[in-house]
Every structure is written in structure tokens, then in C-alpha cells.
Amino acid sequence: MVDFRSDRMESPEGRGLARRAWEAYVGGVRKVSDPALRPLVQRYAAGSIVDLYGFWVVWHLEGGFEGLLAMGMSRASVYRRIKLFRIAFGAHPDEFVLPGITLDLGAHREGWAQMKKAKAKSQS
């Protein structure tokens, strides 16, 4: 049996051939993709985060999963957004606390009720 432990390499990477090839590839891709894609990714990511903030707000204002279903969202849409939220924020929307944001459910419901009354009154 051959014992290769006595034939020490420069590093755990060996001679580093695969590592250098990978770094050259990544460097070449970044020269092309970073300038073109970075603004698109940042814009998309910003929009996605805004959407997830809105999802968090509606989740809490409507009472969670069942409330979202009652307002017309499909189960698949709710599950998809929960997954995206967990990926982005590391927690389920029911457990996550957005720093600096407090929701007043009573004021929310009362405000909507008043708006509906005012609209109905103006249409009659």
C-alpha cells in the first residue's frame, strides 16, 4: 500500500491548478457580467424586498395564512411568498419583526370602515 502522506503538497489545494482556473474563469465572467447585470440585479432585488415588506404588512393586517386566502390569494402564492420571505429575512413572516414598524390593527380596520362609508355616501 502506498502512503502519500510523506509526499507533501504545497497546500491542501495541491498545486492550485483547479483554483487558478476557477479564479480566471470567475474574473473573466465578472468583467462582462458585473457592469451589465449589477444594476439589473440591484433594481430587481430592491423591488423584491419592497414586495416582501408589503407581504409582511398584509400578512399581519389580515391575520396570517387564512386571512390571505380569504382575501383571494391562492395557497401556492402564499407559500411562494413565505418561502421568498424566509430566504430574504431568515424567518417566517409571522415571527419576524420589522424594526421600527408597529401595526395598529384596530386603527387599520376602523380607517378602512370609515373610508368605505365615505365612498358609499359620496356615490349615493
Secondary structure as GFF3:
##gff-version 3
##sequence-region A 1 124
A	DSSP	three_ten_helix	4	6	.	.	.	ID=ss1
A	DSSP	alpha_helix	17	61	.	.	.	ID=ss2
A	DSSP	alpha_helix	65	70	.	.	.	ID=ss3
A	DSSP	alpha_helix	75	89	.	.	.	ID=ss4
A	DSSP	alpha_helix	105	123	.	.	.	ID=ss5
###
